[in-house]
Amino acid sequence: MPRASSRNRHLVPDLLAPGLDLVFCGTAPSPASFKARAYYANPGNAFWPTLNAVGLTPERFSPDRYPELLALGIGLTDLNKTEYGSDHELSSQAMDARALHAKLRRFRPAAIAFTSKNAASLALGVKAPAYGRQIEKLEGATAFVLASPSGRARSFWTLEPWREVGAFVAERRQRRERAA
């Protein structure tokens, strides 16, 4: 059964701004993230160590430091902003791909990286997207599908698509530095 909150429309607020290098999009917060009101807060989630391992953060951040990502040109959102739990617990009605598309049009990030094949499938309209950089852009953003960092998805884990995203962002940062 999906868990929803009527008090707060967004269980964990979006971290978005115009012109970001990259926005990560998951399916929905986990119970630990809902409780902490922070992205990827489950101790078994590999998100934060992976960001550091692929060069997206200068050090390993803790989940409560997620707002600091904006200064690095990175944003965060989820496809389902009103429920929390595992994919099988979430209602299909709360999966809001249209809202994600609107956010991408509004904020115009260079890239969107899905941390869940389920979220990628719903947002891209592709039944089984492959990991890595996608051929088609999504609302002008280069799209990536990443292996889920969730501890529950460890058997599907591969760092390679995360490295691809890290290289994409590093290249954008280098171009900006050369232009400055």
Secondary structure, DSSP 8 states (H G I E B T S, - for coil): --EE-SS-S-SS--B--TT-SEEEEESS--HHHHHHTSTT-STT--HHHHHHHTTSSSS---GGGGGGGGGGTEEEEES-SSEES-GGGS-GGG--HHHHHHHHHHH--SEEEES-HHHHHHHHT-SS--SEE-SS-BTTBEEEE----SGGGGGG--SHHHHHHHHHHHHHHHHHHHH-
